[in-house]
């Protein structure tokens, strides 16, 4: 899900759900969990949300605890001018 949001920070929740092949309610729960864990935060702009990823942290799983979030997302998201 972080990869989907990294590719389009202004994506709608229903589009996140469709991209991840999950229900909108499940996507909402995952976004909430990611916010609580400090991986992202949400800014409201009228009726829309914009997601801001917190790239400074590391993954939580003990086997990947030293892997930075930024490094993982850089592997799977295009950089400026590479689309």
Buried (B, 14 or more C-beta within 10 A) or exposed (E): BBEBBBBBBEBEBEBBBBBBEBEBEBBBEBBEEBBEEEBBEBEEEEEEBBBEBBBEEBBEEEEEEEEBBBEBBEEEBEEEEEE
